[in-house]
Amino acid sequence: MQRLARERVPLTVCPLSNVKLGVFETMHEHNLAALLDAGLVATVNSDDPAYFGGYLNDNFIAAFDALPQLGARHAYQLAAHSFEASFVPAAQKQVWRDALDAAFA
């Protein structure tokens, strides 16, 4: 985990499929908050929505509904991480990050 954090390796986390595949028995046990708190570049994603039961927003809602430790700071981190992990030019990433910072100011 230290190497992943140090090298800023993005992790695509799909909470609904993690539960469906038995990685976690319930969403309440998911480690998304712990990943973020450990400094990992975790992002929330969907994994075959038709099979695993949800698109991107469904994964966000399920995680935030089930994990009371997730708050505004975590939502900010997830958005910022998604920009960081994207394959767009650095200038566009900065535009998005500036807009995010303004929204959370």
N, C-alpha and C positions, 0 to 999 in steps of 0.2 A: 504494500500500500504506500509506503514511503516513496518508492521509486515512481509509482503512478502519479502521486501528488507532485513530486519534484519535477518530473518531466511533463506535467500537465497533459497526460494522456486522457483524452475524453472517453467516458464510459457511457454507453447508451443503455439506460435502465428502463425496462418495460415492466412496471409493477404488476399489471393485470396478468401478463403471461408468466411472470415469476411465481405468482400464486397458482395459476392453472397448471404449471409444470411441476409444482411441488417444491420449488426452491424455498418458499415460505408457506407455512400451512394456512395462514390468514394474512390479509393485508396489514393487520395490526402488528404483525411481527416484522414487517419489511424494514430493511436497514437504510433506506434512502437518506434519512436525516443523519445517520451516523456517517455515511459516505461524504455528505456535504460538510459535516462538522470536522471530518478528518482532512479536509482540504482537497478532496478529489474533485475532478472536473466531471461530475455526474450530470447527465441530461435525462429528461424524461421523454420517452418515445413510445410508439405503439409497435406491436409485433404481430403482424397478421391479424388485424382487427376483427375480421369475420370469424376467425377461430377462437381468438383469445378474449373476445368480448369488449373491445373498445378501441376507439381512435385516440388520438393524442390528448384531447381535452378530457376524455373519459379516464385516462390514466392519471392525469393531474388531479381530477376531482376525487377519484378513488383514494389516491395517496393522501391528499390533504384532509379528506373526511376521516380516514382511518388512523392517521398519525397526528395526534394533537401537538406533538413537539415541532411539527412543521409550521412555520410562520412566514411573515412577510420577508424576513431576511433570507429564508430558504427559497421563496419564490423569486426574489431578486437574483440569488445565486444561480438558480436553474435557468433563468432567462439569459443572464450574462454568459453562463457556460455554453448555452446553445449558440450564441453569437461566436464565442471563441472557437468552438468546434466546427463551425460551418466552413465551407469551402469557397467563401466569397473574399474579395480583396480586403486588405486591412483597412482601407479607407471606409468601406461600407460597414465593416464591423464597428469602427469608431462612431459612425453616424448612429447606428443602432444603440451602442453603449451610451452615447450622450443622451439619446432620447430616454433610455431606461433610467439613467441617473436623474434626469429632470423629472421623470414620473415619480421617483422615490425620494425626491428632495423635500 
